[in-house]
Amino acid sequence: MSIEFEKNLLTESTLQTPIEFIHQQAEYQRLMMAYYAAMREVQTKFEILNDELNVRYRRNPIEFIKVRLKKNQSILDKLSRYGLERTLDNLKHINDIAGVRIVCTYLDDIYEIANMFVSQDDVTLIQIKDYIKKPKENGYRSLHLTIEIPVYFSDSKRRLRVEVQIRTIAMDFWASLEHDMKYKNNVQVPVALKNELKECADIISSTDLRMQKIKNELDNVFKSAERGD
């Protein structure tokens, strides 16, 4: 399992205070540090689950973990989309300032890992969006959890929200290309390319289902061999 950090985590760029919050610079930087801490706690929880399952079943369901803090401009843009004033207090309405992405091998791993995680008594599930059972119109698939966890500091405790995305390797590969198509181009993407990407999403979904079926059948074969059937 690998851990990937975006380069903007707790750097001067991340802690650089937007002009809208410059009169609350210290508070803004402490808040970003708090979200960073919440993100790390969630990351550690999934690492521990993965280690435990490796010891119990000799298999790591999590292939890798990606974490990121939302960039300043993205935070400001989201406040605008929500119709909210650009105030420090309104940041509590943004659920994905801290984000953790869990990439699993198989479909069943997604739901098993998610259930184990939200069952922990210090994790509060705020919202779940299942884009696997109900994909977005463009073909996007992933399980999104908005959770809240306590973060302890030297003199206080804060409850902060983190968005957790859980998906298969194939879903993650597709989402990376879709993100490039959507956000990294200042040109109009041809409809034919969008349609082709949507077709790929359907093929990937079918492949994920077939791979899960093969794995389940292999597990039955292995269990039968162990029993000497």
VOZA-493898 format. One record per residue: residue number from 0; x, y, z of N, C-alpha, C in turn. Coordinates in Angstrom, 1 decimal, always signed. Layout:
[NUM, [X, Y, Z], [X, Y, Z], [X, Y, Z]];
...
This chain:
[0, [+0.8, -1.2, +0.0], [+0.0, +0.0, +0.0], [+0.9, +1.2, +0.0]];
[1, [+0.5, +2.2, -0.8], [+1.3, +3.5, -0.8], [+0.4, +4.6, -0.4]];
[2, [+1.1, +5.7, +0.1], [+0.4, +6.9, +0.6], [+0.8, +8.0, -0.3]];
[3, [-0.1, +8.8, -0.9], [+0.3, +9.9, -1.8], [-0.3, +11.2, -1.2]];
[4, [+0.6, +12.2, -1.1], [+0.2, +13.5, -0.6], [+0.3, +14.5, -1.7]];
[5, [-0.7, +15.3, -1.8], [-0.6, +16.5, -2.7], [+0.5, +17.4, -2.2]];
[6, [+1.2, +18.0, -3.1], [+2.4, +18.9, -2.7], [+2.0, +20.1, -1.9]];
[7, [+0.7, +20.5, -1.9], [+0.3, +21.7, -1.2], [-0.1, +21.5, +0.2]];
[8, [+0.2, +20.4, +0.8], [-0.2, +20.2, +2.2], [+0.7, +20.9, +3.2]];
[9, [+0.1, +21.8, +3.9], [+0.8, +22.6, +5.0], [+2.1, +23.2, +4.5]];
[10, [+2.1, +23.7, +3.3], [+3.3, +24.5, +2.8], [+2.9, +26.0, +2.9]];
[11, [+3.9, +26.8, +2.5], [+3.6, +28.2, +2.5], [+2.4, +28.6, +1.6]];
[12, [+2.3, +27.8, +0.5], [+1.2, +28.0, -0.4], [-0.2, +27.7, +0.3]];
[13, [-0.2, +26.6, +1.0], [-1.5, +26.2, +1.7], [-1.8, +27.2, +2.8]];
[14, [-0.8, +27.6, +3.6], [-1.1, +28.5, +4.7], [-1.1, +29.9, +4.3]];
[15, [-0.9, +30.2, +3.1], [-1.0, +31.6, +2.6], [-2.5, +32.0, +2.7]];
[16, [-2.7, +33.1, +3.5], [-4.1, +33.4, +3.8], [-4.7, +34.3, +2.7]];
[17, [-5.9, +33.9, +2.2], [-6.6, +34.7, +1.2], [-6.9, +36.1, +1.7]];
[18, [-6.9, +37.0, +0.8], [-7.1, +38.4, +1.2], [-8.4, +38.6, +2.0]];
[19, [-9.4, +37.7, +1.7], [-10.7, +37.9, +2.4], [-10.5, +37.6, +3.9]];
[20, [-9.5, +36.8, +4.3], [-9.3, +36.4, +5.7], [-8.1, +37.0, +6.3]];
[21, [-7.5, +38.0, +5.6], [-6.2, +38.5, +6.1], [-6.3, +39.1, +7.5]];
[22, [-7.5, +39.6, +7.9], [-7.6, +40.1, +9.2], [-7.7, +39.0, +10.3]];
[23, [-7.9, +37.8, +9.8], [-7.9, +36.6, +10.7], [-6.9, +35.6, +10.3]];
[24, [-5.7, +36.1, +9.9], [-4.7, +35.2, +9.4], [-4.3, +34.1, +10.3]];
[25, [-4.1, +34.4, +11.6], [-3.7, +33.4, +12.5], [-4.8, +32.3, +12.7]];
[26, [-6.0, +32.7, +12.8], [-7.2, +31.8, +12.9], [-7.3, +30.9, +11.6]];
[27, [-7.1, +31.5, +10.5], [-7.2, +30.8, +9.2], [-6.1, +29.7, +9.2]];
[28, [-4.9, +30.0, +9.5], [-3.8, +29.1, +9.5], [-4.0, +27.9, +10.5]];
[29, [-4.5, +28.3, +11.7], [-4.8, +27.2, +12.7], [-5.9, +26.3, +12.2]];
[30, [-6.9, +26.9, +11.5], [-7.9, +26.0, +10.9], [-7.4, +25.1, +9.9]];
[31, [-6.6, +25.6, +9.0], [-6.0, +24.7, +7.9], [-5.1, +23.6, +8.6]];
[32, [-4.4, +23.9, +9.6], [-3.6, +22.9, +10.4], [-4.5, +21.9, +11.0]];
[33, [-5.7, +22.4, +11.5], [-6.6, +21.4, +12.1], [-7.2, +20.5, +11.1]];
[34, [-7.6, +21.0, +9.9], [-8.1, +20.1, +8.9], [-7.0, +19.1, +8.4]];
[35, [-5.8, +19.6, +8.4], [-4.7, +18.7, +8.1], [-4.6, +17.5, +9.1]];
[36, [-4.7, +17.9, +10.4], [-4.7, +16.9, +11.5], [-5.8, +15.9, +11.3]];
[37, [-7.0, +16.4, +11.0], [-8.2, +15.5, +10.9], [-8.0, +14.5, +9.7]];
[38, [-7.4, +15.1, +8.6], [-7.1, +14.2, +7.5], [-6.1, +13.1, +7.8]];
[39, [-5.1, +13.5, +8.6], [-4.1, +12.5, +9.0], [-4.7, +11.4, +9.9]];
[40, [-5.6, +11.8, +10.8], [-6.3, +10.8, +11.6], [-7.1, +9.8, +10.8]];
[41, [-7.8, +10.3, +9.8], [-8.6, +9.4, +9.0], [-7.6, +8.5, +8.2]];
[42, [-6.6, +9.0, +7.7], [-5.6, +8.2, +7.0], [-5.1, +7.1, +7.8]];
[43, [-4.7, +7.4, +9.1], [-4.2, +6.5, +10.0], [-5.2, +5.4, +10.3]];
[44, [-6.4, +5.7, +10.5], [-7.5, +4.8, +10.7], [-7.6, +3.7, +9.6]];
[45, [-7.5, +4.2, +8.4], [-7.5, +3.2, +7.3], [-6.3, +2.4, +7.2]];
[46, [-5.1, +3.0, +7.5], [-3.9, +2.2, +7.5], [-4.0, +1.1, +8.5]];
[47, [-4.5, +1.4, +9.7], [-4.6, +0.3, +10.7], [-5.6, -0.8, +10.3]];
[48, [-6.7, -0.4, +9.7], [-7.6, -1.4, +9.2], [-7.0, -2.3, +8.2]];
[49, [-6.2, -1.7, +7.3], [-5.5, -2.5, +6.2], [-4.5, -3.4, +6.9]];
[50, [-3.8, -3.0, +7.8], [-2.8, -3.8, +8.5], [-3.5, -5.0, +9.2]];
[51, [-4.6, -4.7, +9.9], [-5.3, -5.7, +10.6], [-5.8, -6.8, +9.7]];
[52, [-6.4, -6.4, +8.6], [-6.9, -7.3, +7.6], [-5.8, -8.2, +7.0]];
[53, [-4.6, -7.6, +6.8], [-3.5, -8.3, +6.3], [-3.1, -9.4, +7.2]];
[54, [-3.1, -9.1, +8.5], [-2.7, -10.1, +9.5], [-3.8, -11.2, +9.6]];
[55, [-5.0, -10.8, +9.6], [-6.1, -11.8, +9.7], [-6.3, -12.7, +8.5]];
[56, [-6.3, -12.0, +7.3], [-6.6, -12.7, +6.1], [-5.5, -12.8, +5.0]];
[57, [-4.3, -12.3, +5.4], [-3.2, -12.3, +4.4], [-3.5, -11.6, +3.1]];
[58, [-4.3, -10.5, +3.2], [-4.6, -9.7, +2.0], [-4.9, -8.3, +2.4]];
[59, [-4.3, -7.4, +1.6], [-4.5, -6.0, +1.8], [-5.6, -5.5, +0.9]];
[60, [-6.8, -5.1, +1.4], [-7.8, -4.7, +0.5], [-7.6, -3.3, -0.1]];
[61, [-6.7, -2.5, +0.6], [-6.5, -1.1, +0.2], [-5.2, -1.1, -0.6]];
[62, [-5.3, -0.7, -1.9], [-4.1, -0.6, -2.7], [-3.2, +0.7, -2.4]];
[63, [-3.9, +1.8, -2.3], [-3.2, +3.0, -1.9], [-4.2, +4.1, -1.4]];
[64, [-3.6, +5.1, -0.7], [-4.4, +6.1, -0.1], [-3.8, +7.5, -0.6]];
[65, [-4.7, +8.4, -1.0], [-4.3, +9.7, -1.5], [-5.0, +10.7, -0.5]];
[66, [-4.3, +11.7, -0.1], [-4.8, +12.7, +0.8], [-4.6, +14.1, +0.2]];
[67, [-5.5, +15.1, +0.5], [-5.2, +16.4, +0.0], [-6.0, +17.4, +0.8]];
[68, [-5.5, +18.6, +0.9], [-6.2, +19.8, +1.4], [-6.7, +20.6, +0.3]];
[69, [-7.9, +21.1, +0.4], [-8.4, +21.9, -0.7], [-7.7, +23.2, -0.8]];
[70, [-7.4, +23.6, -2.1], [-6.6, +24.8, -2.3], [-7.5, +26.1, -2.0]];
[71, [-6.8, +27.2, -1.6], [-7.4, +28.4, -1.2], [-8.5, +28.8, -2.2]];
[72, [-8.1, +28.9, -3.5], [-9.0, +29.4, -4.5], [-10.2, +28.5, -4.6]];
[73, [-10.0, +27.2, -4.5], [-11.1, +26.3, -4.6], [-12.1, +26.5, -3.4]];
[74, [-11.6, +26.8, -2.3], [-12.4, +27.0, -1.1], [-13.3, +28.3, -1.3]];
[75, [-12.6, +29.3, -1.9], [-13.4, +30.6, -2.1], [-14.4, +30.4, -3.2]];
[76, [-14.1, +29.6, -4.2], [-15.0, +29.4, -5.3], [-16.2, +28.6, -4.8]];
[77, [-16.0, +27.7, -3.9], [-17.1, +26.9, -3.4], [-18.0, +27.7, -2.5]];
[78, [-17.5, +28.6, -1.7], [-18.3, +29.5, -1.0], [-19.2, +30.3, -1.9]];
[79, [-18.6, +30.8, -3.0], [-19.4, +31.6, -4.0], [-20.5, +30.7, -4.6]];
[80, [-20.2, +29.5, -4.9], [-21.2, +28.6, -5.5], [-22.4, +28.3, -4.5]];
[81, [-22.0, +28.3, -3.3], [-23.1, +28.0, -2.2], [-23.8, +29.3, -1.9]];
[82, [-23.4, +30.4, -2.5], [-24.1, +31.7, -2.2], [-23.8, +32.2, -0.8]];
[83, [-22.6, +31.9, -0.3], [-22.2, +32.3, +1.1], [-21.1, +33.4, +1.0]];
[84, [-21.2, +34.2, +2.0], [-20.1, +35.2, +2.2], [-18.8, +34.6, +2.4]];
[85, [-17.7, +35.2, +2.0], [-16.4, +34.7, +2.2], [-15.9, +35.0, +3.6]];
[86, [-16.4, +34.3, +4.6], [-16.0, +34.5, +6.0], [-15.5, +33.2, +6.5]];
[87, [-14.7, +33.4, +7.5], [-14.0, +32.2, +8.2], [-15.1, +31.3, +8.7]];
[88, [-16.1, +31.9, +9.3], [-17.2, +31.0, +9.9], [-17.9, +30.2, +8.9]];
[89, [-18.0, +30.7, +7.7], [-18.8, +29.9, +6.7], [-18.0, +28.7, +6.1]];
[90, [-16.7, +28.6, +6.5], [-16.0, +27.4, +6.0], [-16.5, +26.1, +6.6]];
[91, [-17.3, +26.2, +7.7], [-17.8, +25.0, +8.2], [-18.9, +24.4, +7.3]];
[92, [-19.3, +25.1, +6.3], [-20.3, +24.6, +5.4], [-19.7, +23.8, +4.3]];
[93, [-18.4, +23.8, +4.2], [-17.6, +23.1, +3.1], [-17.1, +21.8, +3.7]];
[94, [-17.6, +20.7, +3.2], [-17.3, +19.4, +3.8], [-16.1, +18.7, +3.3]];
[95, [-15.5, +19.3, +2.3], [-14.3, +18.6, +1.7], [-13.1, +19.4, +1.7]];
[96, [-12.9, +20.3, +2.7], [-11.6, +21.0, +2.8], [-10.5, +20.0, +3.0]];
[97, [-10.8, +18.9, +3.8], [-9.8, +17.8, +4.0], [-10.4, +16.6, +3.2]];
[98, [-9.6, +16.0, +2.4], [-10.1, +14.9, +1.6], [-9.1, +13.7, +1.7]];
[99, [-9.7, +12.5, +1.8], [-9.0, +11.3, +1.8], [-9.6, +10.3, +0.8]];
[100, [-8.8, +9.8, -0.1], [-9.2, +8.9, -1.1], [-8.6, +7.5, -0.9]];
[101, [-9.5, +6.5, -0.8], [-9.1, +5.1, -0.6], [-9.3, +4.3, -1.8]];
[102, [-8.3, +3.7, -2.4], [-8.4, +3.0, -3.6], [-8.2, +1.5, -3.3]];
[103, [-9.3, +0.7, -3.6], [-9.3, -0.7, -3.2], [-9.2, -1.6, -4.5]];
[104, [-9.0, -2.9, -4.2], [-8.8, -3.8, -5.3], [-10.2, -4.2, -5.9]];
[105, [-11.1, -4.6, -5.0], [-12.4, -5.1, -5.5], [-13.6, -4.3, -5.0]];
[106, [-14.7, -4.5, -5.7], [-15.9, -3.8, -5.3], [-16.3, -4.1, -3.9]];
[107, [-16.3, -5.3, -3.5], [-16.8, -5.7, -2.1], [-15.9, -5.0, -1.1]];
[108, [-14.6, -4.8, -1.4], [-13.7, -4.2, -0.4], [-14.2, -2.8, -0.1]];
[109, [-14.8, -2.1, -1.1], [-15.2, -0.7, -0.8], [-16.2, -0.6, +0.3]];
[110, [-17.2, -1.5, +0.3], [-18.3, -1.5, +1.3], [-17.8, -2.1, +2.6]];
[111, [-17.0, -3.1, +2.5], [-16.5, -3.7, +3.8], [-15.6, -2.7, +4.6]];
[112, [-14.7, -2.0, +3.8], [-13.8, -1.0, +4.5], [-14.7, +0.1, +5.0]];
[113, [-15.6, +0.6, +4.2], [-16.5, +1.7, +4.6], [-17.2, +1.4, +5.9]];
[114, [-17.8, +0.2, +6.0], [-18.6, -0.2, +7.1], [-17.7, -0.3, +8.4]];
[115, [-16.5, -0.9, +8.2], [-15.6, -1.0, +9.4], [-15.2, +0.4, +9.9]];
[116, [-15.0, +1.3, +8.9], [-14.5, +2.7, +9.3], [-15.6, +3.4, +10.1]];
[117, [-16.9, +3.5, +9.5], [-17.9, +4.3, +10.1], [-18.4, +3.6, +11.4]];
[118, [-18.1, +2.4, +11.6], [-18.5, +1.7, +12.9], [-17.7, +2.1, +14.1]];
[119, [-16.5, +2.7, +13.8], [-15.7, +3.2, +14.9], [-16.4, +4.3, +15.7]];
[120, [-16.3, +4.2, +17.1], [-17.2, +5.0, +17.9], [-16.8, +6.5, +17.9]];
[121, [-15.7, +6.9, +17.4], [-15.3, +8.3, +17.3], [-15.5, +8.9, +15.9]];
[122, [-16.1, +8.1, +15.0], [-16.4, +8.5, +13.7], [-17.9, +8.7, +13.5]];
[123, [-18.3, +9.9, +13.2], [-19.7, +10.3, +13.0], [-20.0, +10.4, +11.5]];
[124, [-20.9, +9.6, +11.0], [-21.2, +9.6, +9.6], [-22.3, +10.7, +9.4]];
[125, [-21.9, +11.7, +8.6], [-22.8, +12.9, +8.3], [-23.6, +12.6, +7.0]];
[126, [-23.0, +12.1, +6.0], [-23.7, +11.9, +4.7], [-23.0, +10.8, +3.9]];
[127, [-23.8, +10.1, +3.2], [-23.2, +9.1, +2.2], [-23.8, +9.3, +0.9]];
[128, [-22.9, +9.3, -0.1], [-23.4, +9.4, -1.5], [-22.8, +8.2, -2.3]];
[129, [-23.6, +7.3, -2.7], [-23.2, +6.1, -3.4], [-23.3, +6.3, -4.9]];
[130, [-22.2, +6.8, -5.5], [-22.2, +6.9, -7.0], [-21.7, +5.6, -7.7]];
[131, [-21.7, +4.5, -6.9], [-21.4, +3.2, -7.6], [-22.7, +2.6, -7.9]];
[132, [-23.7, +2.6, -7.0], [-25.0, +2.1, -7.3], [-25.8, +3.0, -8.1]];
[133, [-25.5, +4.3, -7.9], [-26.2, +5.3, -8.7], [-25.2, +6.3, -9.3]];
[134, [-24.5, +5.9, -10.4], [-23.5, +6.7, -11.0], [-24.0, +8.1, -11.5]];
[135, [-23.0, +9.0, -11.6], [-23.4, +10.3, -12.1], [-23.6, +10.2, -13.6]];
[136, [-24.3, +11.1, -14.2], [-24.6, +11.1, -15.6], [-23.5, +10.8, -16.5]];
[137, [-22.3, +11.4, -16.2], [-21.1, +11.3, -17.0], [-20.4, +9.9, -16.8]];
[138, [-20.9, +9.1, -15.9], [-20.3, +7.8, -15.7], [-19.4, +7.7, -14.4]];
[139, [-19.3, +8.8, -13.7], [-18.4, +8.8, -12.5], [-19.0, +7.8, -11.4]];
[140, [-18.1, +7.0, -10.9], [-18.5, +6.1, -9.8], [-17.5, +6.2, -8.7]];
[141, [-18.0, +6.2, -7.5], [-17.2, +6.2, -6.2], [-18.2, +6.3, -5.1]];
[142, [-17.7, +5.8, -3.9], [-18.5, +5.9, -2.7], [-18.0, +7.1, -1.9]];
[143, [-18.8, +8.1, -1.6], [-18.4, +9.3, -0.9], [-19.0, +9.3, +0.5]];
[144, [-18.2, +9.5, +1.5], [-18.6, +9.6, +2.9], [-18.2, +10.9, +3.4]];
[145, [-19.1, +11.7, +4.0], [-18.8, +12.8, +4.8], [-18.8, +12.4, +6.2]];
[146, [-17.7, +12.6, +6.9], [-17.6, +12.1, +8.3], [-17.1, +13.3, +9.2]];
[147, [-17.3, +13.1, +10.5], [-16.8, +14.1, +11.4], [-16.0, +13.3, +12.5]];
[148, [-14.8, +13.8, +12.9], [-14.0, +13.1, +13.9], [-13.5, +14.2, +14.8]];
[149, [-13.2, +13.8, +16.1], [-12.6, +14.7, +17.0], [-11.1, +14.8, +16.8]];
[150, [-10.5, +16.0, +16.9], [-9.1, +16.2, +16.8], [-8.6, +16.9, +18.1]];
[151, [-7.6, +16.3, +18.7], [-7.2, +16.8, +20.0], [-5.9, +17.6, +19.9]];
[152, [-5.9, +18.8, +20.5], [-4.8, +19.7, +20.5], [-4.3, +19.9, +21.9]];
[153, [-3.3, +20.7, +22.1], [-2.7, +20.8, +23.5], [-3.7, +21.4, +24.5]];
[154, [-4.6, +22.2, +24.0], [-5.5, +22.9, +24.9], [-7.0, +22.8, +24.6]];
[155, [-7.3, +22.0, +23.5], [-8.7, +22.0, +23.1], [-9.0, +20.7, +22.2]];
[156, [-10.2, +20.5, +22.0], [-10.7, +19.5, +21.1], [-11.6, +20.1, +20.0]];
[157, [-11.5, +19.7, +18.8], [-12.3, +20.2, +17.7], [-12.9, +19.0, +16.9]];
[158, [-14.1, +19.1, +16.6], [-14.7, +18.1, +15.7], [-14.7, +18.7, +14.3]];
[159, [-14.1, +18.0, +13.3], [-13.9, +18.5, +12.0], [-14.4, +17.4, +11.0]];
[160, [-14.9, +18.0, +9.8], [-15.4, +17.1, +8.8], [-14.3, +16.8, +7.7]];
[161, [-14.4, +15.6, +7.3], [-13.5, +15.1, +6.2], [-14.3, +14.3, +5.2]];
[162, [-14.0, +14.6, +3.9], [-14.7, +13.8, +2.9], [-13.8, +12.6, +2.5]];
[163, [-14.4, +11.4, +2.6], [-13.7, +10.2, +2.2], [-14.3, +9.6, +0.9]];
[164, [-13.4, +9.4, -0.1], [-13.9, +8.8, -1.3], [-13.2, +7.4, -1.4]];
[165, [-14.1, +6.4, -1.7], [-13.6, +5.0, -1.7], [-14.0, +4.4, -3.1]];
[166, [-13.0, +3.9, -3.8], [-13.3, +3.4, -5.2], [-12.3, +2.3, -5.6]];
[167, [-12.5, +1.7, -6.7], [-11.6, +0.7, -7.2], [-10.5, +1.3, -8.0]];
[168, [-9.4, +0.6, -8.3], [-8.3, +1.1, -9.1], [-8.9, +1.6, -10.5]];
[169, [-9.7, +0.8, -11.1], [-10.3, +1.2, -12.4], [-11.1, +2.4, -12.3]];
[170, [-11.9, +2.6, -11.3], [-12.7, +3.8, -11.1], [-11.7, +5.0, -10.9]];
[171, [-10.7, +4.8, -10.2], [-9.7, +5.9, -9.9], [-9.0, +6.3, -11.2]];
[172, [-8.6, +5.3, -12.0], [-8.0, +5.6, -13.3], [-8.9, +6.4, -14.2]];
[173, [-10.2, +6.0, -14.2], [-11.2, +6.7, -15.0], [-11.4, +8.2, -14.5]];
[174, [-11.5, +8.3, -13.2], [-11.8, +9.6, -12.6], [-10.6, +10.6, -12.9]];
[175, [-9.4, +10.1, -12.9], [-8.2, +11.0, -13.2], [-8.3, +11.6, -14.6]];
[176, [-8.7, +10.7, -15.5], [-8.8, +11.2, -16.9], [-10.0, +12.2, -17.0]];
[177, [-11.1, +11.9, -16.4], [-12.3, +12.8, -16.4], [-12.0, +14.1, -15.8]];
[178, [-11.2, +14.1, -14.7], [-10.8, +15.3, -14.0], [-9.9, +16.2, -15.0]];
[179, [-9.0, +15.6, -15.7], [-8.2, +16.3, -16.6], [-9.0, +16.9, -17.7]];
[180, [-10.0, +16.2, -18.2], [-10.9, +16.6, -19.2], [-11.7, +17.8, -18.8]];
[181, [-12.1, +17.8, -17.5], [-13.1, +18.8, -17.0], [-12.4, +20.0, -16.5]];
[182, [-11.2, +19.9, -15.9], [-10.6, +21.0, -15.2], [-9.3, +21.5, -15.8]];
[183, [-8.6, +20.7, -16.6], [-7.3, +21.1, -17.0], [-7.2, +21.6, -18.5]];
[184, [-8.4, +21.9, -19.0], [-8.4, +22.3, -20.4], [-9.3, +23.6, -20.5]];
[185, [-8.8, +24.6, -21.2], [-9.5, +25.8, -21.4], [-10.2, +25.8, -22.8]];
[186, [-10.3, +24.6, -23.4], [-10.9, +24.4, -24.7], [-12.2, +23.6, -24.5]];
[187, [-13.0, +23.7, -25.5], [-14.2, +22.9, -25.5], [-13.9, +21.4, -25.9]];
[188, [-14.2, +20.5, -25.0], [-13.9, +19.1, -25.4], [-15.0, +18.6, -26.3]];
[189, [-14.6, +17.9, -27.4], [-15.6, +17.4, -28.3], [-16.6, +16.4, -27.7]];
[190, [-17.8, +16.5, -28.1], [-18.8, +15.6, -27.5], [-18.5, +14.1, -27.7]];
[191, [-17.9, +13.8, -28.8], [-17.5, +12.4, -29.1], [-16.5, +11.9, -28.1]];
[192, [-15.6, +12.7, -27.6], [-14.7, +12.3, -26.6], [-15.4, +12.1, -25.3]];
[193, [-16.3, +12.9, -24.9], [-17.1, +12.8, -23.7], [-17.9, +11.5, -23.8]];
[194, [-18.5, +11.2, -24.9], [-19.3, +10.0, -25.1], [-18.4, +8.7, -24.9]];
[195, [-17.2, +8.8, -25.5], [-16.3, +7.7, -25.4], [-15.9, +7.4, -24.0]];
[196, [-15.6, +8.5, -23.3], [-15.3, +8.4, -21.9], [-16.4, +7.7, -21.1]];
[197, [-17.6, +8.1, -21.4], [-18.8, +7.5, -20.7], [-18.9, +6.1, -21.0]];
[198, [-18.6, +5.7, -22.2], [-18.6, +4.2, -22.6], [-17.5, +3.5, -21.8]];
[199, [-16.4, +4.1, -21.6], [-15.3, +3.5, -20.9], [-15.7, +3.3, -19.4]];
[200, [-16.5, +4.2, -18.8], [-17.0, +4.1, -17.5], [-17.9, +2.8, -17.4]];
[201, [-18.7, +2.6, -18.4], [-19.6, +1.4, -18.3], [-18.8, +0.1, -18.5]];
[202, [-17.8, +0.2, -19.3], [-16.9, -1.0, -19.5], [-16.2, -1.3, -18.2]];
[203, [-15.7, -0.3, -17.6], [-14.9, -0.4, -16.3], [-15.8, -1.0, -15.2]];
[204, [-17.1, -0.5, -15.2], [-18.0, -1.1, -14.2], [-18.3, -2.5, -14.4]];
[205, [-18.5, -2.9, -15.7], [-18.7, -4.3, -16.0], [-17.5, -5.2, -15.6]];
[206, [-16.3, -4.6, -15.9], [-15.0, -5.4, -15.6], [-14.9, -5.5, -14.1]];
[207, [-15.2, -4.5, -13.3], [-15.1, -4.6, -11.8], [-16.1, -5.7, -11.3]];
[208, [-17.3, -5.8, -11.9], [-18.2, -6.8, -11.5], [-17.7, -8.2, -11.8]];
[209, [-17.1, -8.3, -13.0], [-16.6, -9.6, -13.4], [-15.4, -10.1, -12.6]];
[210, [-14.5, -9.1, -12.3], [-13.4, -9.4, -11.4], [-13.8, -9.8, -10.0]];
[211, [-14.8, -9.2, -9.5], [-15.4, -9.6, -8.2], [-15.9, -11.0, -8.2]];
[212, [-16.7, -11.3, -9.3], [-17.2, -12.6, -9.5], [-16.1, -13.7, -9.5]];
[213, [-15.1, -13.4, -10.3], [-14.0, -14.4, -10.4], [-13.3, -14.6, -9.1]];
[214, [-13.1, -13.5, -8.3], [-12.5, -13.6, -7.0], [-13.3, -14.5, -6.1]];
[215, [-14.6, -14.2, -6.1], [-15.5, -15.0, -5.2], [-15.5, -16.5, -5.5]];
[216, [-15.4, -16.8, -6.8], [-15.4, -18.2, -7.3], [-14.0, -18.8, -6.9]];
[217, [-12.9, -18.0, -7.0], [-11.6, -18.5, -6.6], [-11.6, -18.8, -5.1]];
[218, [-12.2, -17.9, -4.3], [-12.2, -18.1, -2.9], [-12.9, -19.4, -2.6]];
[219, [-14.0, -19.7, -3.3], [-14.7, -21.0, -3.0], [-13.8, -22.2, -3.4]];
[220, [-13.1, -22.1, -4.5], [-12.2, -23.1, -4.9], [-11.1, -23.4, -3.8]];
[221, [-10.5, -22.3, -3.3], [-9.5, -22.4, -2.3], [-10.0, -23.0, -1.0]];
[222, [-11.2, -22.6, -0.6], [-11.9, -23.2, +0.6], [-12.2, -24.7, +0.4]];
[223, [-12.6, -25.0, -0.8], [-12.9, -26.4, -1.1], [-11.7, -27.3, -1.0]];
[224, [-10.6, -26.7, -1.5], [-9.3, -27.5, -1.5], [-8.8, -27.6, -0.1]];
[225, [-9.0, -26.6, +0.8], [-8.5, -26.7, +2.2], [-9.3, -27.8, +2.9]];
[226, [-10.6, -27.9, +2.6], [-11.4, -28.9, +3.2], [-11.2, -30.3, +2.7]];
[227, [-10.5, -30.4, +1.5], [-10.2, -31.6, +0.9], [-11.4, -32.2, +0.2]];
[228, [-12.3, -31.3, -0.3], [-13.5, -31.8, -1.0], [-13.1, -32.3, -2.4]];
